[in-house]
Amino acid sequence: MRRTASASRDNPLEEGLAPRAEMAPRVAIAITTVVICGFFAVAVTYVLQARHTTFSLVFCFALLLLLLGLQLCHSFPSSMPRAVTRHSRWTLAAQTLLTYAPFTVFDAAWLGMPGFLAASSLLVLRTALGWFAFGTVVVTTGLLQFAVGFGVGHLAYNCVATSLTGLVVYGLSRLADLIREVQTAREELARLAITQERLRFARDLHDLLGYSLSTITLKCELTYRFIRLDPERAETEITEILQTARQALADVRAVASSYLHMSLRREVSSAESLLQTIGIRTEVRIDAELPAGHVDTVMATVLREGITNVLQHSKAQHCVIEAAVIDDRVRITVANDGVGAECSTLHPVNPGGGGSGLNNLITRVGALGGQLTAGVREDGWFQLTAEVPRQPGDCAPSGDEQDAAALPSP
């Protein structure tokens, strides 16, 4: 697989893996080439034993080199120029001519060549036609061996030798192609894994730092106002800013280590304190005790995104946070009165239909088999609701599975 220099510079990991990724196909091609050349070397010994003239030997070697080149074109089409592979039927016709015409000069010494034509028939032609051509070549070899002076006693040997040569060359050629395809698939999986990790990291950073940075910004503004009027209140706010910054640093480290765990109870307390600090009347109704795990983390993430939206995208005066377990499903709702009544509809959020925060929540909630809804209620309040099974399964979804759900369809 070819890569541009710029692509390698953009991804040093792929640049380091590229030489190792190309090693297996190259080794397979080298082994197949050695075997094919070995078969041709055997044909050379047959010609030398026939005691032809010097001119005939030179002519024979030239024909063998042409046949070897044609065979390599058919065995390794991906390594050949596109202009050659585009006319593979014509190169197969040329190989057919060079396989049968020299029998008029070299007789029995040329009996090793039909095996390569049988292999090329399988490599170039479609399956049914290729096997038909393979059988035709074997039968033709059986007839030619009578023409060059062999009797019935050599019929089985010559037919089996032609069949084995064709099958061995075909098998090794296809094996080299399969190794290349497998290696290409491995490279694609490696790139996909890197992309998934980037998505996970970007998603977690957005969900965590969006809330933390909004909190720090608001509290810094409050501190600036109180620093002269109420120094004690300003000192309290600075203390809370430091705590929030330390928590944000710990969250970033957790994201980098793939060990992110969040608690709904802890996030509720933090959100309530923040909203009350900035003057938003807050009602909290929590009737759900969740064990530490993916459900607890996802519910806490939904709460963070809801509070971030309250802080950044509304003029809310009143916020309600509710969480409960209903029929073995956990539901959390974050509603506020800061959007007005331009529309009045709650609807499921579709991937790509919201901002980065909502799209991240869709990925997280969907990975647990839940649903996310968002919109403006009839009373003009904006409401964000997530509902997931309390026990989504024995095996919690991994970060890769969640990121795979967020990837665009091919």
C-alpha positions in Angstrom: 0.0 0.0 0.0 1.5 3.3 -1.1 1.5 6.3 1.3 2.4 9.9 0.6 5.3 11.5 2.6 2.9 14.0 4.1 0.6 11.3 5.4 3.5 9.6 7.1 4.6 12.8 8.7 1.1 13.5 10.0 1.0 10.1 11.6 4.4 9.0 13.0 2.8 5.8 14.4 1.7 4.7 10.9 5.2 5.7 9.5 6.8 3.3 12.0 4.4 0.5 11.2 4.7 0.8 7.4 8.0 -1.1 6.9 6.8 -4.0 9.1 3.4 -3.9 7.3 5.0 -4.3 3.9 7.4 -7.1 5.0 4.9 -10.0 4.9 3.7 -9.4 1.3 7.3 -8.9 0.1 8.4 -12.2 1.6 5.4 -14.0 0.1 6.2 -12.5 -3.3 9.9 -13.4 -3.0 9.1 -17.0 -2.1 6.6 -17.4 -5.0 9.1 -15.9 -7.4 11.9 -18.3 -6.2 9.5 -21.3 -6.8 8.5 -20.1 -10.3 12.2 -19.5 -11.2 13.0 -23.0 -9.9 10.4 -24.5 -12.2 11.9 -22.6 -15.1 15.4 -23.7 -14.1 14.2 -27.3 -14.4 12.9 -26.6 -17.9 16.4 -25.1 -18.8 18.0 -28.4 -17.7 15.7 -30.3 -20.0 16.6 -28.1 -22.9 20.3 -28.5 -22.2 20.0 -32.3 -22.1 18.4 -32.2 -25.6 21.8 -31.1 -27.1 20.4 -28.3 -29.3 22.5 -25.9 -31.3 23.9 -22.7 -29.8 21.4 -20.6 -31.7 18.5 -22.9 -30.6 19.7 -22.5 -27.0 19.8 -18.7 -27.2 16.4 -18.7 -28.8 15.1 -21.0 -26.1 16.4 -18.8 -23.2 14.8 -15.8 -24.8 11.5 -17.6 -24.9 11.9 -18.7 -21.3 12.5 -15.2 -20.2 9.4 -13.9 -22.0 7.3 -16.7 -20.5 8.8 -15.9 -17.0 7.9 -12.2 -17.4 4.3 -13.1 -18.5 3.9 -15.5 -15.6 5.1 -12.9 -13.1 2.6 -10.4 -14.6 -0.2 -12.9 -14.0 1.0 -14.0 -10.6 1.5 -10.5 -9.2 -0.9 -8.1 -11.0 -0.9 -5.6 -8.1 2.9 -5.1 -8.5 2.7 -4.5 -12.2 1.9 -1.3 -14.1 -1.8 -0.7 -14.7 -1.2 -0.7 -18.5 -0.1 -4.3 -18.3 -2.8 -5.7 -16.0 -5.5 -3.9 -18.0 -4.6 -6.2 -21.0 -4.3 -9.5 -19.1 -6.4 -11.4 -21.6 -3.9 -10.4 -24.4 -0.9 -11.4 -22.2 -2.6 -14.7 -21.5 -3.0 -15.2 -25.3 0.7 -14.4 -25.8 1.6 -17.0 -23.1 -0.6 -19.6 -24.9 1.2 -19.0 -28.2 4.7 -19.1 -26.5 3.7 -22.3 -24.7 2.6 -24.4 -27.7 4.5 -23.0 -30.7 8.0 -23.9 -29.5 7.0 -27.6 -29.3 7.8 -27.7 -33.0 11.4 -26.9 -32.2 12.1 -28.2 -28.7 9.9 -31.3 -28.6 9.8 -33.1 -25.2 12.1 -30.5 -23.6 9.2 -28.0 -23.6 6.7 -30.3 -21.7 7.2 -28.3 -18.5 5.7 -25.1 -19.9 1.9 -26.0 -20.1 1.8 -26.1 -16.3 2.5 -22.4 -16.1 -0.2 -21.7 -18.7 -2.6 -23.7 -16.5 -1.8 -21.5 -13.5 -2.2 -18.3 -15.5 -5.6 -19.5 -16.8 -6.8 -19.8 -13.2 -5.3 -16.4 -12.2 -6.6 -14.4 -15.2 -9.9 -15.9 -16.2 -13.1 -16.1 -14.1 -13.6 -19.2 -11.9 -15.6 -21.5 -14.2 -13.8 -20.5 -17.4 -10.4 -20.7 -15.6 -11.0 -24.3 -14.5 -12.2 -25.2 -17.9 -9.1 -23.8 -19.4 -7.0 -25.5 -16.8 -8.5 -28.9 -17.7 -8.0 -28.2 -21.4 -4.3 -27.4 -20.9 -3.9 -30.7 -19.0 -5.7 -32.7 -21.6 -3.7 -30.9 -24.4 -0.4 -31.8 -22.6 -1.5 -35.5 -22.6 -2.0 -35.3 -26.3 1.2 -33.4 -27.0 3.3 -36.0 -25.1 2.4 -38.5 -27.7 3.4 -36.1 -30.5 6.8 -35.6 -29.0 7.6 -39.3 -28.8 6.3 -40.4 -25.3 4.1 -43.5 -24.9 1.1 -44.4 -22.8 3.4 -45.2 -19.9 4.3 -41.5 -19.5 0.8 -40.1 -19.9 -0.1 -40.1 -16.2 3.3 -38.6 -15.2 3.1 -35.8 -17.6 -0.5 -34.9 -16.9 0.1 -35.0 -13.1 3.2 -32.9 -13.4 1.4 -30.3 -15.5 -1.5 -30.3 -13.0 0.8 -30.0 -9.9 2.9 -27.2 -11.5 -0.3 -25.2 -12.3 -1.8 -25.7 -8.9 1.4 -24.9 -7.0 2.1 -21.7 -9.0 -1.6 -20.7 -8.7 -1.7 -21.4 -5.0 1.4 -19.5 -4.2 0.4 -16.6 -6.3 -3.0 -16.4 -4.6 -1.4 -16.8 -1.2 0.8 -13.7 -1.9 -2.4 -11.7 -2.9 -4.2 -12.9 0.2 -1.3 -12.0 2.5 -1.3 -8.5 0.9 -5.1 -8.2 1.4 -4.9 -9.4 5.0 -2.0 -6.9 5.7 -4.1 -4.1 4.1 -7.0 -5.0 6.4 -4.8 -5.0 9.4 -3.5 -1.5 8.5 -7.1 -0.3 8.1 -8.0 -1.7 11.5 -5.0 0.0 13.0 -6.0 3.3 11.5 -9.6 2.8 12.7 -8.4 2.1 16.2 -6.3 5.3 16.2 -9.3 7.2 14.9 -11.6 5.7 17.6 -9.1 6.7 20.3 -9.0 10.2 19.0 -12.8 10.4 19.0 -12.9 9.1 22.5 -10.4 11.6 23.7 -12.1 14.5 21.9 -15.5 13.5 23.2 -14.4 13.1 26.8 -12.5 16.3 26.7 -15.5 18.2 25.4 -17.9 16.7 28.0 -15.5 17.2 30.9 -13.7 20.5 30.2 -16.8 22.2 28.7 -18.5 22.1 32.1 -15.3 22.7 34.1 -14.1 25.7 32.1 -17.6 27.2 32.1 -17.7 26.9 35.9 -14.2 28.4 36.3 -15.1 31.3 33.9 -18.3 32.2 35.8 -16.7 32.0 39.2 -13.8 34.1 38.1 -16.3 36.8 37.0 -17.9 36.6 40.4 -14.6 36.8 42.1 -13.7 39.9 40.1 -16.9 41.6 41.2 -16.5 40.6 44.9 -12.8 41.2 45.3 -13.4 44.8 46.6 -16.9 44.6 47.8 -16.7 41.3 49.7 -13.2 40.0 50.1 -14.3 37.0 52.1 -16.8 35.9 49.4 -14.1 36.4 46.8 -11.7 34.2 48.8 -14.4 31.5 49.0 -14.9 31.7 45.2 -11.2 31.4 44.6 -11.1 28.3 46.8 -13.9 26.8 44.7 -12.1 27.8 41.5 -9.0 25.9 42.6 -11.0 22.8 43.5 -12.7 22.9 40.1 -9.4 23.3 38.3 -7.9 20.4 40.3 -10.9 18.3 39.4 -10.6 19.3 35.7 -6.9 18.2 35.8 -7.8 14.9 37.4 -10.5 14.4 34.7 -8.0 15.1 31.9 -5.6 12.6 33.4 -8.4 10.0 33.7 -9.3 10.6 30.0 -5.7 10.1 28.9 -5.5 6.9 30.9 -8.9 5.6 29.6 -10.1 5.2 33.3 -12.8 7.8 33.3 -15.5 7.2 36.0 -18.0 9.8 37.1 -20.6 9.8 39.8 -24.1 11.2 39.3 -24.5 12.1 43.0 -21.2 14.0 43.0 -22.1 15.9 39.9 -25.6 16.8 41.2 -24.0 18.4 44.3 -21.5 20.3 42.2 -24.2 21.5 39.7 -26.5 22.5 42.5 -23.8 24.6 44.2 -22.8 26.2 40.9 -26.3 27.2 39.9 -27.1 28.6 43.3 -23.9 30.6 43.3 -24.8 32.4 40.1 -28.4 33.0 41.2 -30.4 30.3 39.4 -33.1 28.7 41.5 -32.5 25.0 41.5 -34.7 22.0 42.3 -33.1 18.6 42.7 -35.1 15.4 42.8 -32.9 12.4 42.8 -34.4 9.0 43.5 -31.8 6.7 42.0 -28.9 5.0 43.6 -26.5 3.8 40.9 -23.4 1.6 41.4 -20.2 2.8 40.0 -20.0 1.9 36.3 -20.9 2.9 32.8 -24.5 3.9 33.6 -23.5 6.2 36.5 -20.8 7.8 34.2 -23.2 8.3 31.3 -25.9 9.8 33.6 -23.3 12.2 35.2 -22.2 13.2 31.7 -25.7 14.0 30.6 -26.1 16.2 33.7 -22.9 18.0 32.9 -23.9 18.7 29.4 -27.3 19.9 30.6 -25.8 22.3 33.1 -23.3 23.5 30.5 -26.1 24.4 28.2 -27.9 26.2 31.0 -24.7 28.3 31.6 -23.8 28.9 27.9 -27.0 28.9 25.9 -29.8 30.3 28.0 -30.9 33.0 30.4 -32.4 30.6 32.9 -33.8 31.7 36.2 -35.0 28.3 37.3 -33.6 24.8 36.7 -34.9 21.4 37.7 -32.8 18.2 37.9 -34.6 14.9 38.2 -33.3 11.3 38.2 -35.3 8.2 38.9 -35.4 4.4 38.2 -38.6 3.5 36.3 -39.2 -0.1 35.3 -35.5 -1.1 35.5 -34.6 2.0 33.4 -32.7 5.0 34.7 -34.0 8.4 33.6 -32.4 11.8 34.1 -34.0 15.1 33.1 -32.5 18.6 33.1 -34.9 21.4 32.4 -34.6 25.2 32.5 -36.8 28.2 31.7 -34.1 30.1 29.7 -35.2 29.6 26.1 -38.7 31.0 25.6 -41.5 29.3 23.7 -40.5 29.6 20.1 -41.4 25.9 19.6 -43.0 23.3 21.7 -41.8 19.8 20.9 -39.7 17.2 22.5 -38.1 14.8 20.0 -35.3 12.2 19.9 -32.0 13.7 18.9 -30.5 12.3 15.7 -26.8 11.9 15.1 -25.4 15.0 13.5 -28.5 17.0 14.4 -27.1 18.8 17.4 -23.9 20.3 18.6 -20.8 18.4 19.6 -22.2 17.9 23.1 -25.5 16.4 22.0 -23.7 14.2 19.5 -21.4 12.9 22.2 -24.4 12.1 24.4 -26.1 10.3 21.6 -23.0 8.1 21.3 -22.8 7.4 25.0 -26.5 6.8 25.6 -26.9 4.8 22.4 -24.0 2.5 23.4 -26.0 1.5 26.5 -29.2 0.8 24.5 -30.9 4.0 25.6 -32.4 7.1 24.0 -31.8 10.8 24.3 -34.6 13.4 23.8 -34.3 17.2 23.7 -36.5 20.1 22.9 -38.8 22.8 24.2 -41.9 21.8 26.2 -45.3 23.4 25.9 -44.6 25.6 28.9 -41.5 27.0 27.2 -38.9 25.1 29.2 -36.0 23.4 27.5 -35.7 19.8 28.6 -32.9 17.3 28.1 -33.8 13.7 28.9 -31.8 10.5 28.8 -33.1 7.1 29.6 -31.0 3.9 29.6 -31.4 0.4 31.1 -30.2 0.1 34.6 -28.2 -3.0 33.7 -27.3 -2.7 30.0 -25.6 -6.1 29.9 -23.0 -8.3 31.6 -20.3 -6.7 29.4 -20.2 -3.0 29.6 -19.5 -1.3 26.2 -15.9 -0.3 25.6 -14.8 3.1 24.5 -14.0 1.6 21.0 -17.6 0.4 20.6 -18.9 3.8 21.6 -16.6 5.5 19.1 -17.5 3.1 16.4 -21.1 4.1 16.8 -20.1 7.7 16.2 -18.2 7.0 13.0 -19.9 7.9 9.7 -21.3 5.1 7.6 -19.2 4.2 4.6 
